[in-house]
Amino acid sequence: MALLQLKDVSKIYRQGDSEVRALYHVDLEFNEGEFTTIYGPSGCGKTTLLNLVGALDRPTSGSVLFGGTSLHEMSKTQQALHRRHHIGFIFQSHNLIPVLTAYENVEFAYQVIRKNDKRSGNDPVKDILTRVGLGDMLNRRPNALSGGQMQRVAVARALVKAPKLVLADEPTANLDSETSKEVLKVMVQMNRELNTTFIFSTHDPMVMEYAHRVVGLRDGKIERDERTVQACT
């Protein structure tokens, strides 16, 4: 069974007397461990799709299933618990807490779902920050980090709770091309090591070079769904 399924999904937003059709009869499946780019111009439906699979919004029609369970049939409390335990989010603006260190930002996300388990001798926060290349920057606050380093903290924060799915909405939009490549390589590495499913949106053609699969959207419809021969490493 696929990890994630969208079955005949449409999403319509109403603005006064008019309607905006953000998605139109979308059918997609995502398997565990996939690294997929949702690609298309602004307004094509990328963010709407991520909001639906992230249980942040409900489809107007159709079904979004996670592990066979319908997300839109969950209560708001159930959806919140689902996001907390199974989904990691990475945003283009980092959304780090400025008064906390890199370690504390990631630790905060971890403690939301679990009690401190350092009694076992393991430190999952330090471990994930080390894996994304920030093991020597644990005590730096965001204002002492570069844009790429802050985005690595955001990646670590999303992964520390070992989610089944990570959703990244334009994660490299505010980065230069070289820094974007560094962050993308980190995400590719984490995908390989942890077998976490990544779905990220972008309008940057360079980002597609790192994906195993590219899904193209235009006017709320799928116009492309291709597996790449080989992603960048």
N, C-alpha and C positions, 0 to 999 in steps of 0.2 A: 504493500500500500504506500502511496506517495505521502510524504510528510505534510504537504500542503496542496489543497485543491481549490480552484475557483471554477464553479460550474454555472455557466450562463449568467455571469454577474454583470449587472448594470447598476450605475449610480447616477442619479439625477439630483441636482441641486436646484432649488426653487428660489428665484430672486424676484419678489413681487409677483407680477403676472407672467413672468417669463421663466423658462426652464433651461438649465445648462446640463447637457448630457456629458458627464465626465468620463464614464466608461459605458461601453455598449456591447452587451452579449459576449463577455470575455470568458474563454475557457483556457485554463492553464493548470499544469501540475508541476510541483517542485519536489524532487527527491532529496533525501538526506545527504548532506555533504556537497550539494551543488553550490557553485559560485556564479551567480547570475546577475547580469546587468539589465536593468529596465531602461531602455534608451529612447529618447525622443525630445522634441522641442518643448519649450515652456507651454503649459496648458494642454499637453497631450493626454494627461491622466496618470502620470507617474506617481505623484505624491498621493493621489486618491487611492491608487492600487496598494501602496505601502500602508496607508491608513487602514484599509480594509483587512489586509492580511495580518496587521498588527493589532487587530481588535480595538482600534481607536475610532472606528466608524462602522456603520452597518450598510450593507448593500440595499438599494431600492428593490432589486429583484435578484434572484439567483442565490447561490450558497457559497460560503467560504468555509472550508473544512480543514481543521488541523488535527492530524492523526485520526481522521474519520469523524471528529466531533465538530458540529456546526458552531462557529464562533458567534454568529448573530442570534442564536437561540439561547446563549448564555445570558444571565443577568449581568448588570453592570459590575456587581461585586465579583462574580465569577470571571468576567473579562479582566478585571484588574488583577486578580490572582494569577490568571493565565499569563498576562504580560509580565508580571513580577517574576515568575518562575521559569518561563519558557522562552522569552523573547528579550534580546538585547537591542538597544537603539543607539545609533551613531548619527549625530546631526552635523551639519556643515559649520555651525557656529560653536562647536565644542560643548557649550553649556556646562563648563566646569564651575565649581564654587570657588570664587577668587580667594577667600580667606583660608582655604584648606590646601594642604600640600598635595602633590601628585598621589602619594600613598593614601592620604586621608580621603581624597575624592573617590578613589577606587574602593577603599575600605567602607565608605558610607554606602555604596551600592551593594556591597557584599552583605553588610549587616542588616540591610532591609529584609533579606530573605533567610538569613541563617544566623544563629548565635555564633559567637566567636569560638572557633574550634582549634585555637593555637595550643591547647593542652596536648594535642597529638604531636606537636613539634612541627606541624606544617603551617606555612604562612601563604595561603593562596593569593593574597594581595601582592606581596613581594614577588612571588613566583610569576604571576602574569605580567607584572611591570618589567621584570627581567626578561621575559620572553619577547616583549615588544621593544626591547632595547633601551629601557629606562631604569635599569637596576642601580645605576649610580646617580639617579636624579629623584630619588624617592621623597626627599624633604624639600624639594623646590615647589614654590607656589606658581600658579599659572603665569603671573607676570614676569617670572624668571625663566620661562620656557619659550621656545620658538613656536610658530604656528604648527609646524609638523610634529613637534614634541607634544603639544597640547592635544593634537588629534590622536596621537598614539596613546595618551592617557585615556581619551574617550574610547578608543578601541579596547584597551584593558578593562575599563569600567564596564563595557558591554559584555565582555567575555568572562569576567571574574565569577559570575554565578553559573557558569557552564550552561548557557541557554542552548536550546535546540536550533534556534533561528536568530540571526542577527539581521536587522534592517538598517540600511544606511541611506539616508536621503541627501544626495549631492555631497558626499563626505569630503570631496576635494575641491569644492567650488571656490573656497577662499584661499587656496594654496597655489604657489607657483608650480610649474610643470615638474621640476626636479623633486620638490618636496612631495608633490602628489604621487610620483613614482615610488618614493620611499614608503609612504603610508600604504599604498596599494600592495606593495611587496610584503609588508607586515601582515596585511589581511589575508593575502594568498597563503603565507606561511602558517598562519593560525588556522585557516581552513584545512590545510593539509594535516597539521599536527592534531587538531581537535575534532576534525570531521564535522565542524559546525556548518550549517547551511547559511550562506550569505546571499542576500538579495539587496542590491543597491541601485539607486536611480542616478542617472546622469544625463547631461546633454553634451558631454565632452567625448569626442571620438577616441581620444587616447585611452580613456578608462576601459573601453571595450576590449583593448588588447590583453587585459589581465583576466577577463572573464572566461569561464568554461562554456557559457551560454549567453546569447544576446537575444533579448525580447524587445522588439521595436514597437512602440505605440505611436499612433497618429490619430488625432480626433477621437480618442477613446477606444480605438479598435486596434487589434494586433495586426501589424503589417509584416512582421518578421519574427521568426522564432528559429534560431540556428545554434547548433553546437559548434564551438570553435575547434580548429584542428589542434592548436596548442596555445595555451595562455602563456603570457610572459612570466618569468620567474625572477 
